[in-house]
Amino acid sequence: MSDDKGTDRPEKPARAARRAVIGVVTSTAMQKTIVVQVDRLVKHPVFKKYVRRTSVYKAHDTQGVAKKGDRVEIEECRPISKTKRFRFVRVVHKTKIASVEFVQEA
């Protein structure tokens, strides 16, 4: 008889790295949600030139850190709502345009 009582469990495989993308915030009108536009270059199959493709993602931003025009990093996660599949990670580059718009409104 062994007395280890099931301690030799197989280890869980490591989770694959989640997809992270960098884009520009285009809207912060919703609560805890930002809309991020991600640009990428794709080679055209016939003409062999690079064509710009854009994708729009909704990301979960609980603290409301990201502002319109900021370049942010978002990461894929479990579905948070019907359209939200990404989570805000960090601000890569803050924009100065938002502060100029604020001064003009005041």
Residue pairs with C-beta under 8 A, 6 or more apart in sequence:
18 75
18 76
18 77
19 75
19 76
20 73
20 74
20 75
20 76
20 89
21 36
21 38
21 57
21 73
21 74
21 86
22 38
22 71
22 72
22 73
22 74
22 92
23 36
23 37
23 38
23 39
23 57
23 71
23 72
23 74
24 36
24 37
24 69
24 70
24 71
24 72
25 34
25 35
25 36
25 66
25 67
25 68
25 69
25 70
25 71
25 72
26 35
26 36
26 37
26 56
26 68
27 34
27 35
27 68
28 34
28 35
28 61
28 64
28 66
28 67
28 68
32 60
32 61
32 62
32 64
33 58
33 59
33 60
33 61
33 84
34 58
34 59
34 61
34 66
34 72
34 88
35 56
35 57
35 58
35 59
36 56
36 57
36 58
36 59
36 72
36 74
36 86
37 54
37 55
37 56
38 54
38 55
38 56
38 57
39 52
39 53
39 54
40 52
40 53
40 54
40 55
41 50
41 51
41 52
41 53
42 50
42 51
42 53
43 49
43 50
43 51
44 50
44 51
57 74
57 85
57 86
58 81
58 83
58 84
58 85
58 86
59 72
59 74
59 84
59 86
59 87
59 88
60 77
60 80
60 84
60 86
60 87
60 88
61 88
62 88
65 88
65 91
66 72
66 88
66 91
67 94
67 95
67 98
68 95
68 98
69 95
69 97
69 98
70 91
70 92
70 93
70 94
70 95
70 98
71 91
71 92
71 93
71 95
72 88
72 89
72 90
72 91
72 92
73 89
73 90
73 92
74 86
74 87
74 88
74 89
75 86
75 87
75 89
76 85
76 86
76 87
77 85
77 86
77 87
78 85
79 85
80 87
